[in-house]
Amino acid sequence: MSRALPALVTAVMLAVSGTPALAQPAAAPVVTRAALDPALVAGRGAEVPFLEQEAENAVTTGTVIGPDRTPYTLPAEASGRSAVRLTPGQYVEFTLPSAANAITVRYSIPDAPRGGGITAPLEVTVNGGGRKTMTLTSQYSWLYNQYPFTNDPQADLLHPNWWITECSCVPASTPGVSIAKPFRPMHFYDEQRLLLGRTYRAGDKVRLTVPAGGNAAWTVIDLLDSELVGPPRIRLAAANVLAFGADPTGRRDSARALERAIAFAKRKRLPVYLPPGTYQVNRHIIVDDVTIEGAGSWYTIIKGREVALDTPAPDGSVHTGVGFYGRPAAEGGSRNVHLSGFAIEGDVRERIDTDQVNGIGGAMSDSTIEGLHIRHTKVGMWFDGPMSGLTVRDNVIVDQIADALNFHTGVTGSVVSGNFVRNTGDDGLAMWSEKTADARNVFTRNTVQSPSLANGIAIYGGTDNTVSGNLVADPVREGSGLHAGARFGAEPFAGELLFRDNTVVRAGTFELNWKIGLGAIWFYALDRSIEADVQVVGDHYLDNTYNAIMLVSEWSVKDLYSIPHVAFRDIRVDGTGTSVVSARVKGSASFENVDARNVGAVGVNNCGSFGFPPTGSEFTLLDRGGNDGGWLAPWMLPNTVTCDDRPPVVTPPPPSPW
């Protein structure tokens, strides 16, 4: 099959359900948030300037694929677990719900046969005119194999001495085992933004057509975001980078010019201003006590290549690339850094964990980062503390090889709010208290969609941290929606850990290594017990693939560690494939006003730590009253063993108003 993966692999990837559609009559636009009726998630997640429309709700001559939550398939990584597949000549057409002059298209096209990606055109017309061509690429998608993954679809196992689920064996010590290639394809999607050149009205038709003769055998369209972008922001009283030799065409490297502008601005106590343009920067820009402003993330773009280093850097990096970095904490860190109003576009196509090729990095205390658009870096923002007093707000971070944001080691008193995250290759937002505790931080009113690996929001140890008002949707594998993990060598949980008023949608994924279902929220005692005051208040868990809530340890340490107490209060669970609560650890939890409906199996799947003593499970449930829906029956209390290791899954109906 020319310029595409082999036919068998293509069939597996697409997992097509449904039939090719004839062009349907025009219909009113369906606007969603995380592929849901916005009323179901009102007041939660980021307030964004764009309106989301899922391709499966639009007019198309293509084929709807999904819904399907099976990992390693295109539907599983799509928003809402469905998308539209187009072949040359086919289209999908969206009706604008509001005036717009810009769109974002989330899509997938095939990889090259030997990896590395291809490019292919997509025609954009509005009401049949205003034709523009987007150049789609798969150069930043399609990863394969075991961690830390590879771009080569024909690679042998990266770790043949690891146990894998596909054969339930260790291939290196199991004669005759053959693993199909490509092995574990993932991270299929990318997205492109386009200014339309004029403002169109509500009701106008945006058609995306795959032209004949392109390079892609198929194109999958997941969704379209439409937006009315305001004019560029002008800053006159500033150190304009053009005056220092920066090239807004992107042809010449502007790193030195930007550094000269920063030095001048610091002497004169001025901000640095980057007017509209594309500026080539292929290494880190060190920032300290400086304000850098762009004309807006649609207009000012800092774009760079990933550059191989002649010799590894002291931190282990073998590449560098575009990024704004505070000074290392060991050197005192940076303070009073304020970055706003520009895009960072990297060139990271593989995961090398020692590489510092992040959009924002280092240590930045008493600083703000807002209004940035970051894509194609390893991690959008990775902060190595100790540091404090950082505010990260109203940014868009998409198409990352690893996390969108990570507070790593001793980040304190900091806030992450109003950010929109989509298509990360690891946790969307994370606090990782390695060596030094993250403390008194807040992740609030963020939206995290479609992490292809790991969790939407993850907290690894730390003291007095809060996760509130967030919207998390569509995690795919080896993680779920919200997570608290005593793992990865993190410092202990201490003080209060609070999850409040979050909504998690289509989570509770299947854990491929354990072969069991997780929870939309899950607690994992691996390295130590979770002994903080854990409060979960006001969360909504909607359309859970398996469980809504899970508390778990690992088999080898199940008798060592526990989760002594988690308090759940004012929770709504609408739809579980299996249970409301799955307990696979020693400990206890209390429940008050936890309402559940559309529960697929027994309300509580209580295995404790699998000792099955005659006195009952090692995990105790406390009924504080007001728990509706019959999921917490009196006979289950306090610690009746109701253990079904792998209960059958009953697909719940779509969530609806309570």
N, C-alpha and C positions, 0 to 999 in steps of 0.2 A: 504494500500500500504506500504510494509515494508520499513523502514528506509528512508522514504520520507514524504513530506507533503501530505495531502489528495489529491485525484485525481482531484477534482474540483479546488482546489487552484493551483495545478501544471498546469492545463490547463490555468487558468487565468494568471499565472506568465509568461508562455512561449509565449503566444499570437503568436503562430506559424503561419507564412505565408510561402507559398511555399510548395514544396513536397520533400520527401527524395531524395537525390541525389545519382546516381551511381558515382563511381569513375571516374572523368573526365580525359581526356588526360592531360599530363603535359603541363603547359603553362608558359610563361615568368613571373617572379615574378612581382607583382604589389606593388610598394613601395608608401606609402602615408604619409602625415602629417595631423593629425586630420581627417583621412579618406578622404582626398582630394588629388588631383594631387598636388605635392609639388610646381609646378609653380604658382599655385593660391595664395600661401601664402609665396612666396619668400621674404626673408629679414625680416620676422616677426616671432616672437616667439623665443624660445631658440634653440641654436645650440647644438644638442645632439650627443653623440657618437654612437647611435644605429639607426637602420632602422626599421620602423614600417610597418607591413603587416597585413591587416585585414583578419580574418578567412573567411569571405564571399567571398573573392577573391581567396582563395586557393582551392586546390583539396580536396574533402571530400566525404565520404560515409554517412555523417550525413545530417542534415536538416538545411537550412538557416532560421533563424527567423528574422522577421522584413522585411523592415524598419517600425518602429513604434515609435511614440513619446509620447504615452500614459503613464503617470506616473504609477508607481507600476507594471511595466512589465519589463522583462529582456531586450527586445530590446531597450527600452527607455534609459536605463543606459549603453548601449553598445556604444563604440566608433563608430561613423557613424550611430548609431541607428539600427545596424544589427549585428548578430553573427551567430555561428553555434552550433547546438545542437547535441550532440553525445549520443548514448546509448551504453552499453557494446558491444565491438567488432568493433565499428565504429572508424574512424580516420579522421583527417584533416592533410593535408600535405602541407608544405610550401617549396618553392624553395629559397635557400639563394641568395640574390641579391649581396652579397659581402662576402669576407672571414669573418668567425666568429668563436669564441670559447665559446660563452655564449649566452643564450637566457633568455628572460622574457616572461612568459605566463600570460595573463589576462584571468580569468575564473570565472565561478560560478558553485557551486554544491548545492544540496538542504540543507536546515536546518534539524536538528533533529526535530521529531514531537513536542517535548515540548521546542524547542529552544536550544541554546547552541552549535549548530553546529555538524558536522561530519567530518571525514577525509576519503579520498579515493585516490587510486593510479591513476597516469597517466603515461603511458609508453612513453618514448622518444627514438626514433631511428633516425640515420642518414644514409641514403642509405641502410637501412635494418640492420645495425649493430650498434655497440657502445651503446647498450641498457642501459638506465638509467631509474630510476623510480622517478618521482616527487610525493611527498605526498601533495595532495591538501587538503584544509580545508575550512569549512564555519564557523569556530569559531569566525572570525572577521568580518563577514558580517551578513546580515539578521536582520535588525532592523524593528520594528513595531510600530503602534499606533501613538499617538499624542506626540508632543514635551514634554519632552526630550527623548521620545522613550523608548522602552523596548526590551529585547531579547525574551520575551515570546509570541509566536504566538497566544496563547489562552487568553491573558490578556483582561479584560474588558477595556472600555475607561478610559484612564488616567485622563481625564478632562470631565466628563459627563455634566458639566455645561458650556462647550464651545459650541459655534455655529459651526456646521460642514456642509460641502457642501453635504455630501452623503444623508442627509435627509432634507437639508435646514431648520434645526431646532436646538434647544438646547435639546439634548436627555433627560436630567434630568427633564425637564419641559414639555416633550411631551410624553404622555402615549402611550404605544403600539409600540414605536420605537425599532427596533431590528437592530443592526449593525453586519454585517457578520464578522467572524473571519477567519484568521488573518486580522486585520484591518490595512490598509495602509502599506503593506510590501515594503521594500526599501533597498538600500545599498547592492545589491546582489553580487557585484564582489570583488575579491581579486586578488593578483598576486604573482607569485613565480619566483625567479631567479635561474638559473642553469648554472654552469660552465660545459662545455661539455667534458673537459679532453684533448682535442686536437683542433687544428685549422682545420676547414673545408673550402672548396673552394666555391666560387660563383658557383651556379648551383647544389650544393648538396641538397638533399631532407631531410628536418626535418619533421618526422611524429610523431604526437601526437595521441596515441591510448588509448581508455578506455578499460582496460582489463576486461575479464569476471570475475564474482565473486567479484567485488568491492562493496564498500559500498554505491555508489551513483546510483540512478535509471537513472540519466542523468547528463551529464557534458556539460556546455556551454563554448565554447572557443570564446573569443572576438577577440584577436589579439596575434601576436607574435612580439617581438622586438628582433633583432639579433645584436650582437656586437662583435667586436674584442677587448678584454680586454688586456691591456698591462701587463707586469710583475709587481710583487709587488714593491712598492717603499721602498728603504732601507735608513735608517737614522742612521748613525754611531755616530755622535757627538750629542748625545741626552741622556736623562734619559729614558732608556728602561724599560718598566713596568715589564718585566720578572725578572729584577734584584731586584725588590721590592716585588716579590711574586705573581704576577698576573698569573692566570691559563688560558692558551690559548685554553684549551679543553672545557671550559665552565662549568666544573663540580663544581668548587668551586667559591664562590663569590669573585670578584676581586676589589670591591669598595675600601677597605682600601689600597690595594696595589697601586691602581691608585692614591689615595690621597697622599700616601707616595712619589710616583714618582713626583707628582705635587709640593709638598713641597720642595723636593730636587732640582728640576729643577728651581724653583724660586730663591733659594739661590745661585745656580751656574749659573744663567742666561742661561739655556739650554732649548731647547724644550723637551717635553715629546713625546716619540715614542711608538706606539702600533704596534708591528709586526703582521704578519698574524695570525689569530686565532679568536675564539669566546670567548668573555669575559663576564662573568655573572656579571651584576650590577643591583641591585634591588632598588635603591634609587637615589636621586639627587647627582651629583658631582658638588660642588660649584667651579666656575672658576673665577679667577681674575688675571690679569697681567701674563698670561701664554699662551704658544703655545702648542697645542696638535695635533699631526699628526699621522695618520694611514698609512698603506701600500697601501691604496686604498679601496674604499667602497665595492669592491667585495671580499676583503681579510681580512679586519679588521672589526669585527662585535661586537658591544656592545649590548648585549641582556639581557633583564630583565623581571621578573615577575611583575605583578601588585600586590602590597602588601596592605592589609587592615590594617589601623592604629588602635591601641587599643582605642585611643581617637582622636577626630578630631583635626587637626592642627589649629593654630591661624588663618590661611587664609581660613579655612573651609574645607580643604581637608580631605576626609575620606580614601583616598588611597595615596600611593606613588608608584613610579616606576622609571625606567631608564630615565635619563635626565641630561643634562649639563646646569646648571643655573648660571647666574650672580647673584650677591648680589642684594637684593631688592633696588629699587631707594630710599626708605626711609632711608636706611642705607648707602647711598652714591653710590650705584650701583657698577658695575665692569668696568674696563677699560683694554684696550690692551689685549683682549682675541682673540686668533686666533685658530680656529678649522678647520681641514681639513682631508680628505682622510679616512673616516670610515663610517660605517653604524650604525644606531641606530634602534633596533627592539624592540618595546614595546609589551605590553600584554593587551591593553585597548579594552574592548569588549562592553562597555556601556557608555553612555554620562552622566556624572555628572559634571555640569558646575563649581562647586566649587573645583573640584579636580585639583591639579597641577600635571598632569601626561603627560606633554608635552615633546617632544624630546629636545627642547631648550627653556629656559625660563629666567625670571628675566630681569635685565637691563644690557646692555653691550655697553658702549660707545667706540668709536675709536677702533672698533673691526672688524674682518672678519670671515665669516663662508662660507666655500666653499668645494665643492666636497663631500658632505655628501649624504647618502641615508637613508631616514627616513620613517618608516612605522609602523603602528599599535600603534601609540600614539594618544592622544586625539587631540592635535594640534601639527603639526610638529614643528613650532617655534612661540611662543607667548611672545611678549616683552612688559613689563609694564614699561613705562617711568615715569618721564622724563629721556631721554637719547639721545645721538646724535652720529653721525659719524659712523654708522654701515653699513657695506657692506655685503650683502648676495648674493652669486653668484654661479651659476653652480651646484646647488644641485638638487636632485631628492626627491620629497616628495609625497608619495602615501598612499592610503588606510588609511585615517584618519577618526576618528569619527566626528571631527568638522573641523576647518579650517586647511589649510596648513601653512599659515603665517598670523599673525595679529600684526600690529603696534598699540598698545593699550596705549593711554594716553601719549601725550607729546613726541613722537618720532620725532626727527628733523634731517635734513641734512643727511638722510640715503638713501641707494640705494639697490634695490632688482633687480637683473639682471641675465638673462640666466638660470633661474630655470625651472624645468619641474615638473608639478603638475598633478596628476590624481587621481580621485576617492576620493574626499573629501566629508564629511558629512555636510559641511556648506561652507561658502565662500572659494574660493581657496586662493586668496590674499586679504587682507583687511587692511585698515587704519581706526581705530575707535578712534575718538577724544573725548573720554569720559573725562570730567572734565578739561582736558588740550589739546590744539590743537596739532595735528600732523602737522608739517610744513616743507616745502621745501624738501619733500621726492620724490623719483622717483621709480616707478615700470616700468622697461623697458626690452623688449626682453625676456619675460617669456612665457611659454606655459602652459595653464590651460585646462585640459580636463575632462569632465564628472563629474562635481560636482553633487551629487545626491540630494542636497538641496541647495537653495540660489544661490549665484552669482559666476561667474568666478573671477571677480575682483570688489571689492566694496570699495567705499570711503565714510565714514560717517563723514562729517564735516572736518574742517581743513583749513589750509592756504597755498596757493602757492604750491600745490602738482601736480605731473605729472604722467600720465599713458600713456606710449608710446611704440609702436613697439611690442605689445603683440599679441599672438594668443590664442583665447578662443573658445572652442568648446563644444557643447552638454550639456548645463545645463538642468536639468530635471524639477524642480518644485520650486515654491515660490521664484523665482529669475530669473536672466537671465545672459547675458554675461558680460556687463559693467554696473555699477550702481553707482550713486551718490545719497545718501539718507540723508536728514535732519531728522534723526530718532535715536532711541536708546539713547536719551538724549545727543547726540553729540553736541560739540561746533559748532558755526555757520561756514558755508563756508565763507572764506574771501580771499582777494587777487585774484589770478587767479587759476582756476582749469582747467587743460589742458589734454584733451584726444587727442593723436596724433598718426596717422599711425598704429592703431590697426586693426586686422582682427577678426571678430566674426562670427562663423559658426554654423548653425542649432540652433540658439537661438531665442529670442522673444517668450518665452514659454507661456503656459497657466497658469494664476494665479488661483489656485484652490479655494481660499477664495473669491476672487472678481468675479470669473467666467468670466474673460476677458483675452485677450491676452496682454502680455507685449511687450516691444521692445528689440531688441538686445542690445541697450543702453537705459537705463531708468533713469529718474530723479524723485525723490519722495520727495515732501514737506509735511512731516507729523508733525514734532514737531515745525517747523518754516519755513519761506521762504528760498529759495536758492538764495542769493543775490550776490554771488561772480561773477567775470568776468569769465564766463564759455565758453571755446573755445573747439570745437570738429573739428579737422582738419585731413584730409587724412585717415579717417577710412574707412574700407570696411565691409559691413554687408551682409553676404552670406547665402542664403537658410533659410530665417527667417520663423519660424513656424507661427507667427502672424505678428507683426509690426517690422520695423527696428528701429524706434525712438519713444520713449514714454516719455511724461511729464505728471505727475499725482499728485494729492493730494488725501486725503481720504475724504469720503463724509462728515464726521462730522466736518472737519476743512476746507472744500473747500472754504468758504468765508473768512477765516482768513489768509491763506497763499498763496503765489504765487511763480512763477519762472519767475522773471522779464525779463531775457534775457539770451538766449543761442545762440551762434553763430556757425553755421555749415558751413564748407567750405571744398571743394575738397573731397567730400564723394562719395563712390560708393555703391549702393544698388543693389544686384543681387538676386531677388526673395523674395517676401513677401507673406505670406498666406493671409494677409489683406492689411494693409496700409504702406506707407513709414513713415508717421508721425501720431501718435495718441496723441491728446491733451485733457487732462481731468483735467485742472487746469487753474487758472488765470495767465496771463503773456504774454510773447512773445518770438519769436525765429526768427533769420535771417538765410537765406539759400543762399549760393553762390557756384556755380559749384557742385551742388548735383545731380548726375546722377543716374537714377533708371530705371530698366527694370523688366519685369515679376512681375508686381504688381497685387495682387489678387483682391483688392477691390479699393475703391476710394483712390486717392493718399494721401489725408489729411482727417483724421477723427477728426473733430474739434468739441468737445463738450464743450470746455471752462470749467466753473465751474457749468454747468447745470442750469444757470439762464435763458438762452435763451432770453435775452433782445431784443427789436426790433432793436437796434443799431448793433446787431451781437454778435458773441461769445466774451467772456471775454479773449480769447487768440488770439493774433495777430501774423500773419506771415508776415515777411518782405522779399521780393524777391530782392536779391543783384545781380542777373543776372547769366547767364550760367547754369541754372538748366535744364538739358535735360531729356527727356523721357516722357514728358507730365504729370508728376505726380503733378506738382504745376501749375495748370491752373489759368489764370488771374481771372476767376470768383470766385476763392476761396479767393482772397486777398481783404483786409487785414485780415478779420475776419468773413468770411461767415460760418454760422453754417452748418456743413456737418455731423452731429452726427448720427452715427449708433452704438448703444450701443454694439451690438455683431454681427458684420458683418459675413457673411458666409466665410469660409476659402477655398481658391483655392490653392492647393498644387503646389508650383513653380517647374519648371524643375531644374535639378542639375546646380550648377554654372559652368560657363565656362569662358575662357579668354575674357577680355573686348575688 
